[in-house]
Amino acid sequence: MGRGSEYFNVYPLFHTGALYNGYRSEGDKRALILSRDGYLGVQHNGAIVWSSDIYPTWDTLQRQIPTG
């Protein structure tokens, strides 16, 4: 593929792509994947990236919504 520094952390792209393609192969349905991490292009796989493990309070949730 190339140098590792050019493709660092590409796993999320391949992971969401595999999920998306598997889901779409089951019929003509839209896919939505909630992913903990992202890479350029994951939006093409129907992925929404979230900030992962957060402190479980309402205040933290309120701050996460505009951040996402």
C-alpha positions as CSV (number, residue, x, y, z in Angstrom):
1,M,0.0,0.0,0.0
2,G,2.8,2.4,0.8
3,R,4.4,4.0,3.8
4,G,2.8,3.4,7.2
5,S,2.9,7.1,8.0
6,E,0.6,7.8,5.0
7,Y,-2.0,5.2,6.1
8,F,-1.8,5.4,9.8
9,N,-5.1,4.4,11.5
10,V,-6.8,3.4,8.3
11,Y,-8.5,0.5,10.2
12,P,-11.8,2.5,10.7
13,L,-12.2,3.0,7.0
14,F,-11.9,-0.7,6.2
15,H,-14.0,-1.7,9.3
16,T,-16.9,0.5,8.5
17,G,-16.6,-0.4,4.8
18,A,-16.9,-4.1,5.6
19,L,-20.0,-3.5,7.8
20,Y,-21.6,-1.2,5.2
21,N,-21.0,-3.7,2.4
22,G,-22.3,-6.6,4.4
23,Y,-25.4,-4.8,5.5
24,R,-26.1,-3.5,1.9
25,S,-25.7,-7.0,0.5
26,E,-28.7,-8.2,2.5
27,G,-31.1,-5.9,0.6
28,D,-31.7,-2.4,-0.5
29,K,-31.6,-0.8,2.9
30,R,-29.8,2.3,4.1
31,A,-26.9,1.7,6.6
32,L,-26.0,3.8,9.6
33,I,-22.9,2.9,11.6
34,L,-21.9,4.5,14.9
35,S,-18.2,4.3,15.0
36,R,-15.7,5.2,17.9
37,D,-13.0,6.4,15.5
38,G,-12.8,7.6,11.9
39,Y,-10.6,8.1,8.9
40,L,-11.0,10.1,5.7
41,G,-13.9,8.7,3.8
42,V,-15.8,6.9,6.5
43,Q,-18.9,9.0,5.7
44,H,-19.2,7.1,2.5
45,N,-19.8,4.0,4.5
46,G,-22.8,5.5,6.4
47,A,-20.7,6.1,9.5
48,I,-21.2,8.7,12.2
49,V,-18.2,9.2,14.4
50,W,-18.6,9.9,18.1
51,S,-16.2,10.8,20.8
52,S,-16.1,7.4,22.4
53,D,-16.0,6.9,26.2
54,I,-17.3,9.9,28.0
55,Y,-18.2,10.7,31.6
56,P,-21.8,9.6,32.2
57,T,-23.5,12.9,33.1
58,W,-26.2,15.0,31.5
59,D,-23.8,17.9,31.3
60,T,-21.3,15.8,29.3
61,L,-24.0,14.6,27.0
62,Q,-25.2,18.1,26.4
63,R,-21.7,19.2,25.4
64,Q,-21.2,16.1,23.1
65,I,-24.2,16.9,20.9
66,P,-22.8,20.1,19.2
67,T,-19.3,18.6,19.2
68,G,-20.5,15.7,17.1
